[in-house]
């Protein structure tokens, strides 16, 4: 796994990005930044080649011209510096939100394989022939086809042939006119989507002879004519980039495209405001029935409605859209209507929640500061409608009758996950392989055996190959996954260790909590009750929180272990799990059937006895059912054999999923009340969730 990680980093580090303002002086390298391309990979931005080859892609003239103009502007900047781009091909561009285009240089589109696009592009003199350049380019394409997953090697090779100008085929050197030819091919691909690879190959071969499909000539005659101009076999007859940018074809709809983008964004904001406005109006109607008792409530509701209406009116004035939808947005959501009373409570809680600034208490009442956090929570609550099974982990362990999974953990990249439990084994699986391959049995990539039942595992957030585990004998072990070996053992604890956690801020820090009432490996915090869970904050290794069997949560500064920084009091039973939602908010799980959200920034004294939110809906009275957080979403198991998803803004579940038990003999679903979901784990900050139950059934779920 270290090797695969390293190659991934190599691919990222060899990538560059360029937009229309990123070209430097001709005699210097083009100024290229790594980060934009890396972000594109991380956040799901796709290459233009992938976008063009989407099945059933429909042609939107505004969208296609918007994309084409951006690419023309990027090439124009290079030409203004005397640089021939060469790589005006879809695989060398990535698309982000609002169809924003950026030029990338990686191994797949580099002329020379150097770190700089400028080095290869400026080398048009006598040192290197065009023939050698083409050979080097093909070699780099072949290397990249093995290293990168998008686009595929075959597509890249065909694309390179399609985008080679006639003069280059004849052995002449590439010129600015050659880039214009490539822009013509790109314009053709934008306006002529083809359903199959075979059809595309035939059509692109005909394009070299300037033969256009009849459907393009009939549906897009102006675009077809412009395309033929760019594809003229005589380079001197093709337009320059300056002529392209000044052409009526590119400029007549530019203002319309900009207005269209702004209108789409504002229309979405208007719908969001409409949803909030409907909620407030319905709430006003209900409260007016008890007007004498709720006069104060009605007064500030009127104020809020006025504030939201003003904001919505401002948006409508910008767009010129003064029509109000007759269709109720609120009534579309049965979840909201069923939980209306809880939604109402969340509104009042957000509306009147105290705000702390510089240690001074301030009330939000009468201000509009509550609108954005409440609206954001409402939109996120409605973002997903159900949990869908992406894959079932099918594993047969015939030697162990009990397969209870006590802990799940993803590696730092979300590429591999590990399971551990009472079968005394740590099993490591490749997540994408489980999702994409339909097999009767999924075998682990690595399997490591322990002497005792395992209670918890945690992947190091920095060292990809390192996993820590704790067991029922009180031993904490560090494992090297690549070698399937124990690196070290820590035997400070005298009794069972329930929980371990690596610090995200300092991966050399590992904390453990035990039945002996102690935790932390670099020091010892002694408590009177069993420690059931430990957790570092996401941004610091100097602080530690842990939950205890005495119903409390303790938050320590590790530089002063004599007494806790603050104590969180509110649960009625054992605190079984805790997780940091962000730098100041902590969520805790307890066997009192609740999750509670705490704000550590409100700790004016050493005790916090009022959580900012209590989540109810799942059942948890005696077992550890797991807890995991991702981007405000809180996942937990239940003793009803279900997974529940909450959003931090609201106390009721947003989604749930029930594990179905199948009789191995009859194949029918059976309901076993003794089964429960024992562990959950998000795949990083994504919508994918890993969940396991007490029979060892592991599912990969996705919010959709």
N, C-alpha and C positions, 0 to 999 in steps of 0.2 A: 504493500500500500504506500510505502514511502516513495517507491519509484513512480507510481502513477501520479502521486501528488506533485512530485518534482516536475514531471513533464507538463502537468497542468500549469504550474507556475512558469515554466519556460515558454509555453505558448502565450501566456498573458504578457510576459515581459518582452516578447519579441513583437508585440502589436503596437501599432501607432494609429492616431486618429487625426484627421485634418478637416476643418470646415472652411467656409469661404473666406475666413479672415486669417487662416493659419499659415500663409506662405511667406517666407522670409526673403532676404536678398538673394539674387540669383547665384552669386558667388559663394553663398553659404548653404548649409543644409537647410531643407525645409524644416520649420519649427513644428515638431510633432510631439504630441503628449500621449502618454500611456493610458492615463486614467479613463478617458471617454470610452475606449474600446473595452477596457476591463469592466466598467460599469454596465456596458451594453450586454456583456455576457451574464453579469450577475443579475441584472434586473429584467432579463427577458427580451431585450431589444433584438431584432432579427436582421439578417443581411437582406439587402434588396433582392438578391437572387432567390432566397427563400420566399419572400413576399410575392415576387413575380410568378413563382411556380406553385402557388397555393391552388389546390383543386377548386374548380368552379369560381375562380376570381372574376368578379364583374368589373367592368371598366367605368370609372367615374372620371369624366373629363377634367373637372376641377382638380381632383386629387392627382391625376397623372401629370397634368401640366405643372402643378405645384412641385411635385418631385423632380420633374425634368428641369424646371427653371433653376432649382437649387444646385443640381449637378452642373448645369451650364455655367452658373456663377462660380462654382469651385474650380472648374477647368479654366474659366476666363482669368481668374486670379493667377493661376500657374502660367498661362500664356503671356500675361502682362509682364511677367518676370523672365520671359524667354525660355520657359521650361515646357517641354513636351511631356504630358502626363503618362502616356502609354496605356495605363491601366484604367481606362474609362469603361469599366465592366461592372455589372451588378454585384458580383461577389466582393468587390472592393468598396462597397458602400454599406452602411448600416442605417436602419431606420429606428427612430425613437418616437416619443409621443408627438402628436399632431403632425406625423409624417416628416419630422425633422431629419434631414440627411446629413451624415458625416462620412468623410472619406477615411478609410483605414488602410494602413500598409502592414501586412503581416507576411509570413512566408508564402502565403497563397497568392500574393499580388505584388511581390517585390521583384524588381528587375535584376538585382545583383545579390540579394540575400543580405545586404548590409543593414545596419541599424537605421539608415536614413534613406528616405525616398529621394532626396535631393542628390545624394551621391550617385545613384544609378541614373537619374534623369538628366543631370548636367553633363554626364560623360558622353557627349555626342561627338567629341573630337576624334583624333586619330588613334588613341591608345587601344580602343576596343571596337571591333567591327559589329555591325548590326546582327550579323549571323551568330557571333558569339553571345551577344545579348539574348537572342531568341533561345539559344541552347541553354543558357543559364536560367532563363525564365522558366523553360519547360522542366528543368531539373528541380527548381524550387517548387513548382506546382506539384511534382510527384512526391517530394518530401512532405509537403504540407498535406497532401491527400492522406498520408499515413498518420499524421499528427493531429489533425483537427477533424471534428465531426460535422462542421457546416462550412461551406456546402460540400457535397460528395465529390470525390476525386474525378469520377467520370463526367459529372456536370461541368466541373472546372475546365477539363480538357476540351470538351465540346465548346464551351463558352469562349475559350481562348481562340479557337478556330473561327467562330462566328464574328468575333470582334477584331479580326485582322483585316486591315484595309487592302484593296487591290494592289496598291503600289508596294506594300510590304510583302505580299505574296510573290510579286515580281522580283523581289530581292532588293528593292530600294529602301533607303533609310526612312524611319518614321519621322513625321513632321506634325505641325499643328493641324494641318488638313486631315491627317490620319485620325487625330482625336475627334475632329468634326464628323468623320465617317462613323466612328464608334458611337458618337451621340445619336446618329441616325438609326443605328441598329437598336440602341437603347429605347429611342422613341417608338420604334416599331414594336418592341416587346411590351412596352407600357400599354399600347392601344390594341394589341392583338394577342390576348391570352389563348393558349392552346391546351387542350385537355390531356393529351398523351405525349410521352417523350418521343415516340416515333413520328407523330404528326409534326411536332416541333422541329425535329431534325430535318424532315423534308422541307418544311416551310422556310427554315433558316438557310438551307442550301439554295433554295430558289431566290431568297432575298439577295444573295451575292450577285445575281443577274438582274436585280431590280424588278423582280416579279412579285407583286403583292397579291395576297389573297383577295378574291372578289368581295368577301364580306367586309373587309377593311375599307375597300374603295367605296362601297355603297354606304356604310354607316358613318365613316369618318373621312370624307373626301378631302377636307382641308388638311387634316393631319397626315393623310397619305401623300398628298402633294408636297408638303413640307419635308416629309421623310425622304422622298425621292431626291429632293434638292440636296439634302445632307449626304445621300448615298451616291452622288454623282461619281462615275468612274474616273473623271479627270479631277485631280486634286485642286487645280486652279479654278475650277468652276464651282467648288463648294464655298459656302459663306464663311466668313471669319467669325470668331466669337463675338466681336463687337457688333457685327451685323445681326447675329442671332439675338443678342440682348436687346437691340433696338427694333427688332421685327415686330410687326403688328400681331403676329401669331402668339408671341409670348406675352405681350403687354396688354392686349385688349381685355383679358379676363383676370388680370392680376389683382385689381382692386376688389373684384367680386370674390376672389378666393380668400383674401384677407378678411373681408366682411363676413364671409361664411364661417370661417374658423371662430371669429369672435362671437358670432351669433350662436354657434353650437355650444360654446362654453357658457355663455350667459343663459341660454335656454335651460341647461342642466342646473345651473344655480337657481333659476326661477322655480324649477320643479321641486328642488330641495326646500326652498322657502315656502312653496305651496303646501308641501307635506307638513311642515312645522306649523304653518298658519292654520291648516285644517284641524290639527290637534288642539291648538289653543282655543279655537272657536268652539269646538265640541266640548272642551273642558269648561269653557265659560258658560255654555248653556246648562250643563249639569249643576254647576255651583250656584246659578241664579235661583234654583228651586229652594235653596236654603240661604237666601240672600241676607237675612237678618243676622245669622250666626257667622256668615262668611263674608261680611262686607269688606274686611281688610284684604281678603284673598281676591275678591272681585276687582278691587281697585288696582292692585299691582298686575293682575292679569290683563286688564285694559291697557295698562302702560306697556306691557310686553307685546301685546298684539299691535299696538300702535308702532312700536319700534320695528317689529318684523315687517309690518306693512310698509313702513317707510323704506326699509332696505329693499323689499321686493319692488316697490314703485320705482326706486332709482334704477334697478336693473331693467325694468320694463321700459323706462324712458330711454335708456341707452339703445335697446333693441327696437323700440317702436311697437312692441307687441303689447297691446292693452287688453287682449282677450283673456278671459279667465276660463280655465277648463271646468266643464260641468261634471267631469268624471272624478269621483272621490279617490284620491290616492291612498288615503288612510284605510278605507274600507277594503282595499285590495289585499291587505295583509291580515289574514286570520290570526296570525301569531300576536300581532299588536292588539287586535280587538279582544282576543281571549285574555290577554294580560294587561288590559287597559288600566286597571287599578294600580298595578305595580309600576307601569309606565308613568302614571300620574304621580306616584310617590317619588320616583326618580327625578321627575321634573322639579317638584318642590324641594327635593334634597339639593339638586344642582342650583336651583334658583336662590336658595337662602343659605347655601353652605358658606361658612366663614372662610375668608381668604386671609392668608398670612403674608405680610410684607415687612421685611426687616424686623421680624419678631413682634410686630403690632397686629392686633386683630382688626380685620375690616370685614364688613358684610357686603355681599354682592347685591343685596336687595336694593331695587331702585336703579340699578345699572344694567347695561346690556351685555356685561362680560360673560354671562351664563350661556348666551345663545350659541356661540361657536362650539364649546365643548359638548353641549347637549345635542346639537344638530349632528356633530361628528359621530357621537355615540349612536344616535338613532340610525344614521346611514350605514354605519358598520354593522349594527345589529341586523339590518335588512339586507346586507350584501350577499348573504348565502341563505339558501332555502333548505338544504339537507346535507347529510353526510353520506357519501357514496363510497362503496368498497372498490378500491383500486386493485387490490390483490389480497389473496389469502396466503399466509406462510404455511406451506404444507410440509411438516416434518414428522417423521415417525421415530419415536424413542421407546422401543419395545422393552428395554431393560428397566425402565422406571415407570411405575404405576402413577406416580404423582409428578405432574409437569407444571406446577404452579410457577408462573413467571413473576418474580418479585421486582424486577427492574429492567428498564429499557433505556438505551442511550444511543444517540447519533454521534458520529465523529464531527470534527470541526467543519467539514465541507458538506455534511449531509449525504455523503456518498455511501458510507457503510453504517449499519446499526448493529448493536450487540444486545443479546438477551441473556439474562441470568436468573436462576431461581433455585428451587429445592432439589433439582436434579444434579446439583453440584457442577454444572458446566457453564462456561461462558461461550456462547456461539456468536460468531460474527457473520453477517450476511451483507451482500451487495444489494442496496435498495432497488436500483433501476433494473437489475437482473430479475428480482422477484416480481416487479411490476410488469416487465415486458415479456417474460418467458413463462408460458403456461406448461407447468410440469406436474407430474404426479407427486414428486417429492422434491423439495428444495434442500440442497445440501449447503451447510455453512462453508464460507471461505476458510475460516479458521475455527477450531474448537479446542478449548482449553479446560482441563479438569482441575477441580479443587477438592481438598480433603473434606470440606464441610459444606453445608447448605449455604448458598449465597443470598445475601439480603439486599445488596445494592452495588451498582456499578456506575462509573462516571468516566467519560472519555476526556482526556486532556485537551483543553481548548487550543493548545499551541503545538504540542508534539502529536502528530497524527497517529503514530503507532502505539501510543501509551494509554492503557486503561487501568484504572484503579478499581479494586473490588473489596467488599467487606463480607464477612461471613458470620455464622452463628456462634463460632468459637471465640469471637473477639479479635480476629486477625485482619489487618488491612494489608492488601498485597498490591504491588505495582507490576503490571504485565507488559511485556513487549509482544505485541500482536504479530509482528512479522516473523518472529522466531518461536512464538507459542511458548515463551518461557517467563518465569517469574523473575523480575529484576530485583525486587527487594520485598521484605516483609516487616511490618511494624506490629509489635505485640504489646503495646502499652496498655491496651484495654483488658479488663479482667472478665468481662461478660460480653454478650452478643452486641455487635455493632449494627445499628439499624440503618445508618445513612452516612454517605461520604459526598464531598463536593470539592471540585477543583475551582480555584479562583480564575475568573476570566481575565482579570487585570494582571495577575501574577501567576502564571501556570506552574510555578514551583511551590505554590501554597496549596496544601490539601487539608481539609478539615474532616473530622469523623465524629459521630455521636453514638453513644453506647448506653446500654442498660445500667452501666456502672455509674451513670450520672456525670460523665466527663466528655469533653470534646476538644478539638484543635490539636494538631500534631506538633506545632512548634512551641506550644505551651499547653497548659491544662486548665480548663475552667471546670470547677467542681460545682455540681448542683445537688439538691436534695432528692430530685426525682429523675426518672429515666429520661434520657435525651433520645427523641424519636427521629429528628430531622435536623440537618444543618444546611446553611446556605450563605455563600458570600454575595455581597452586592455586585451588580454587573460592572461597576466602574472603579472598585477599590478592593484591595486585599487587606486593608487595615481594620475592616469591620466584619463582624460575623453575627448572623442571627440563627437561633435554634429554637425548636419547639419541644415542649416537655410534657411528660405525663401528668404534671400538676396543672394542666389546662392553660399554661401561659407560654408566651413567646418572649425570649430575651434577646436584646440587641447589644452587642459588646463592641467597644473599641479595644482591639487587640494590644494596644499599647498600655492599657490599664485593665488587667484581668481581675482586679479586686471586686469590682461591682459593675453591673450592667449600665450602659448608657441610658437605656429605657426598657421598660417592661410593658408588654401588650397584654391587656386583660380583657376578656370578653367571651371566650369559649367556655362551655360547660363540661367538656370532657377532654380527653387526651388530644393534644395537637399532633397530628400524624405526619403532616407534610407542610413545607413552606416554599415559596418561590418569589423572587423579586420580579415585579412587573416592569419596573424601570428603576431609576436611581433612587427614588424616594418612596415608591409604593410597593408594598409587600402583600401577597395573598397567602392565607393560611387555610389548611384543611384540618377538620377535626371529626372525631367519631360522634359529634353531636348533630350530624346531618347538615352541617353548614360549611360554607367557605366564607372567609371574611377578608375584606380589603382594608389595609391600614396605610395611613399617610405618616411616614416617619418625620416629615418636616414640621408637623404640628406638635412635636414633643417639647412643650414649654417646661413641663416638669419631667420627672423620671418615670411617670406612669401614663400610658395612653389607654383609656378604658372605653373609647368610643370609636369603633371602626367606621370608615366612611361608606362601606357597603357590606351587606350580608347577602350571600347567594344561597338560595334554597331551591330544591326540586329533585335532587338526587337523594339516594339513601346510603348512609354510612354510619353504622353503629358499633362495629367491632373489628373490621378489617382495614388494612392499608389498601387504598383503592387508586393511588397515584394522583399526581398533580403536575401540570405542565402549562407554560404560558408562551404566547407568541403574538406580538403586535396587538396587545390589548385583549386577545381571546384567551380564555382560561378553560383548559380541558381537565376533566376529572372522571374517575370511574364511579361505579355505583354497585351496591349489593343486589340490585335488580338485574345484573348482568348487562348494564347499559353504559354507554359513554355519553357524557353531557358536556356541552360547550356553552360557556357563558361569555358575555362581553363585560368588561370591567364597568361599563356605564350603567348597566341594568341588573337587577337582582334575580331575574328569572332566566331560565335556560333559553339560549338562542336556537340550539340544535341538539338532537339526541340520536343515538343509534343503539339498537339492541342486538347483542350477539345471539345468533340462532344456534341451538345445539342439535346435532343430527345423530340419530341412532345409527351406529355402524352396521347393524344387521338389517334393519328395515329401511334405512335411508330417510325416515320421517323426522320432522322437527319435534323435539321434546322440550318440555319446560322443567328445568331443574332449579328449584329455589335456592339450592346451596351454592350455586355458581355465582361468581361476581367478577367484575373487571378489576384486575389487580395492578395494572400499570399503564401509563400513557406517556407519550413523548412526541412533541412537535418536531418536524424536520426543519430545524432552523426557524427563520421567520417566514415560513411558507404556510400554505393552507393544507398541507399534508400532515396527517397525524398517524402515529403508530400506537396501537392499543392491543393489550393482551389480557386474557382472563385466567381464572383459576385452573382451567383444564389445559393450559398451554396453547390455547387457540390465539394466534397472532394475526391481526388484520392491519392492512395499510388503508387508511380512510382519507377521503378528501372532501373538503367543504365545497359545495357547488351551488 
